[in-house]
Structure formats: structure tokens, C-alpha cells
Amino acid sequence: MSKNVKSDAARKLSVGSIEEFLFKRKREEEEGKGQVAEKFDAFKKSKVMQRTPPTASKTEKQTDNKATSMERLEQLITAMTLQMQEVKEEIKEEIKSARSDIRSTNEQMKRYGEEIRILNEELKKKEAEWQSERQELRQEINQLKKRLDTQDKNTKKNNIVIKGSTLQGNNMKEQVKEFIEEQIGIKVEVECRNSV
């Protein structure tokens, strides 16, 4: 009994079951056979000689597939080239229209520039005329001022102001004549009289 107890205890401590053990063993055997079988398969293939050429249908299918794919590629290439040509033509037309627009705007700019130049010349001429007119007017104003100054000087030069006189009456001219002759001793003719 002691042996059974020990074996039961050992079984309890063992990891896994019998099914797992058998499965692992089968797998290991199969792997070993597979490697050996692979080694022998290489010799078997070399002993077998192919006496008939491979079927023509496979090669024909391959060539047909290549031909159809080449035809498709050629069709795609031609379609793409046509589209590219169309796009090029559209771009050329747009460039032509843009160039014509640019030319017309350049011509307008030239016309506007010419008009501006003409207007600037006219303005310069008018400014020159105004400057000459201003100078003439200033000269005339200066001449008029000089005339007025000389007239004022001449009128003041011949004027005599008598302050504090007791002259009265209707005959002021004669009274002034007599007063100047008595005081200064000069005979003077009096033109006008103003009394302040």
C-alpha cells in the first residue's frame, strides 16, 4: 500500500494529463516523419520525367492576358494623350485671351498716360500764366502804392496845420493869408480850408 500511496501522491503532483502526453507524442512523431518525407520527396520528383509538354492552354491564357493588358494600357495611353491635347488646347486658348486682355489694358494705360501727360502740360502752362499775372498784379499794386505815397507826401508837404488859432468867420482864406504873412513873413496863396 505504501507504493500505491506514493504513486498516487506522485500522480497528484504530475503536471498535465495522459491525453496531452499522447497528443504531444503524436505531434513529435509527425514532425519527424514530415522532415524525412520532405527529404525523400526531392528524389521522387527528380525521378519522374515529364514526357508531355505543359498544356498549351496555360501559356495561351498567359499570352492572351498579357496581350489584353497591353491593349488596355495602349488604349489608356491614347485616351490620356487625347485628354492632354485637349487640355493643352484649352490652356492655349486661355493664354491667348489673357494676352489679348493684357494688350487692351496696356493700350488703355498708354492712352490714359498720354491724357495725363497732356493735362500736366496744360496745368504747367496755366500755372506759368498765373505766376506771370501775379507778378504783373504785384507790380501794379506796388506802383499804385508808390503813387499814393508820393501823393500823400506832396499833399502833406504843401499843407500847413495851425493849432490853437482863433480864426473864425466866413472869410477863413483871407484870415489864414494874413496870419501867415504876419507870423512868417511870406506871401502864400491858400487853396482850400479845413477847420478841425
C-alpha positions in Angstrom: 0.0 0.0 0.0 2.8 2.3 0.6 3.7 2.0 -3.1 0.1 3.0 -4.1 0.1 5.9 -1.8 3.4 7.1 -3.2 2.3 6.7 -6.8 -1.0 8.4 -6.1 0.9 11.3 -4.5 3.3 11.4 -7.5 0.3 11.4 -9.9 -1.2 14.2 -8.0 2.0 16.2 -8.3 2.4 15.5 -12.0 1.5 18.2 -14.4 -0.8 17.5 -17.3 -2.9 14.6 -18.3 -2.4 11.5 -20.4 -4.3 12.9 -23.3 -1.9 15.9 -23.5 1.0 13.5 -23.4 -0.3 11.4 -26.2 -1.1 14.4 -28.3 2.4 15.8 -27.9 3.9 12.4 -28.8 1.9 12.2 -32.0 2.9 15.6 -33.0 6.5 14.9 -32.4 6.3 11.8 -34.5 4.6 13.5 -37.3 7.1 16.3 -37.4 9.9 13.7 -37.6 8.2 11.9 -40.4 7.5 15.2 -42.3 11.2 16.1 -42.3 12.1 12.7 -43.6 9.3 12.7 -46.1 10.5 16.1 -47.4 14.0 14.8 -47.9 12.7 11.8 -49.9 10.2 13.9 -52.0 13.1 15.7 -53.6 14.3 12.4 -55.1 10.9 11.3 -56.1 10.3 14.4 -58.2 13.6 14.1 -60.0 12.8 10.5 -61.0 9.5 11.5 -62.6 10.1 12.6 -66.1 7.5 14.8 -67.8 7.0 13.4 -71.3 4.3 15.8 -72.4 4.8 19.5 -72.7 2.8 21.7 -70.4 -0.7 22.4 -71.7 -0.9 25.0 -74.3 -3.9 26.5 -72.7 -2.0 27.8 -69.8 0.6 29.6 -71.9 -2.1 30.8 -74.3 -4.0 32.2 -71.4 -0.9 34.0 -70.1 -0.1 35.5 -73.5 -3.8 36.4 -74.0 -3.8 38.1 -70.6 -0.6 39.9 -71.4 -2.0 41.0 -74.8 -5.2 42.2 -73.4 -3.5 44.1 -70.6 -1.1 45.7 -73.2 -4.1 46.6 -75.4 -5.8 48.2 -72.3 -2.6 50.1 -71.5 -2.3 51.3 -75.0 -6.0 52.4 -75.0 -5.4 54.2 -71.7 -2.3 55.9 -73.0 -4.1 57.1 -76.2 -7.0 58.3 -74.2 -4.7 60.2 -71.8 -2.8 61.7 -74.7 -6.0 62.9 -76.3 -7.1 64.4 -73.0 -3.7 66.1 -72.6 -4.0 67.6 -76.1 -7.5 68.9 -75.3 -6.2 70.4 -72.0 -3.3 71.9 -73.9 -5.6 73.5 -76.5 -7.8 74.9 -73.7 -4.8 76.3 -71.9 -3.5 77.8 -75.2 -6.9 79.5 -75.8 -7.0 80.9 -72.2 -3.4 82.2 -72.7 -4.4 83.9 -76.0 -7.4 85.5 -74.4 -5.3 86.6 -71.4 -2.7 88.1 -73.7 -5.4 90.0 -75.7 -6.8 91.3 -72.4 -3.4 92.4 -71.3 -2.8 94.1 -74.7 -6.0 96.0 -74.4 -5.3 97.1 -70.9 -1.8 98.2 -71.9 -3.3 100.2 -74.7 -5.8 101.8 -72.3 -3.0 102.6 -69.9 -1.0 104.2 -72.7 -3.9 106.4 -73.6 -4.6 107.3 -70.0 -0.9 108.1 -69.6 -0.9 110.3 -72.7 -4.0 112.1 -71.4 -2.4 112.6 -68.0 0.8 114.0 -69.7 -1.3 116.4 -71.8 -3.2 117.6 -68.7 0.0 118.0 -66.8 1.5 120.2 -69.6 -1.7 122.3 -69.7 -1.6 122.7 -65.9 2.1 123.8 -66.1 1.2 126.3 -68.8 -1.7 127.7 -66.7 0.5 127.9 -63.6 3.1 129.8 -65.6 0.4 132.2 -66.8 -0.9 132.6 -63.3 2.6 133.3 -62.0 3.1 135.9 -64.7 -0.3 137.5 -63.9 0.5 137.5 -60.2 3.8 139.3 -60.8 2.1 141.8 -63.1 -0.6 142.5 -60.5 2.0 142.8 -57.7 4.0 145.3 -59.8 0.8 147.3 -60.5 -0.1 147.2 -56.8 3.4 148.4 -55.9 3.2 151.2 -58.4 -0.2 152.3 -57.1 1.2 152.3 -53.5 4.1 154.4 -54.7 1.8 156.9 -56.4 -0.4 157.1 -53.3 2.7 157.6 -51.1 4.0 160.3 -53.3 0.6 162.0 -53.5 0.4 161.8 -49.7 3.9 163.3 -49.3 3.1 166.0 -51.8 -0.1 166.9 -50.1 1.5 166.9 -46.7 4.4 168.9 -48.0 2.2 171.8 -49.0 -0.1 171.6 -46.1 0.2 173.8 -43.1 -1.5 172.9 -39.9 -2.2 175.7 -37.5 -3.1 174.7 -34.0 -4.7 176.9 -31.4 -5.7 179.6 -33.8 -8.7 181.8 -33.0 -9.7 182.3 -36.6 -13.4 182.5 -37.1 -15.9 183.6 -39.6 -16.8 183.3 -43.2 -13.6 184.6 -44.7 -11.2 182.0 -43.5 -8.9 182.0 -46.6 -8.1 185.6 -46.2 -7.6 185.3 -42.4 -5.1 182.5 -42.9 -3.2 184.5 -45.6 -2.9 187.4 -43.3 -1.9 185.3 -40.3 0.9 183.6 -42.3 2.2 186.9 -43.7 2.2 188.4 -40.2 3.8 185.5 -38.4 6.2 184.1 -41.0 6.5 187.0 -43.5 5.8 185.0 -46.7 3.1 185.7 -49.1 1.1 182.4 -49.7 -1.9 181.5 -51.7 -4.4 179.4 -49.9 -6.3 176.8 -52.0 -8.7 175.2 -49.6 -9.6 175.5 -46.0 -10.5 172.9 -43.5 -11.1 173.6 -39.9 -10.9 170.9 -37.3 
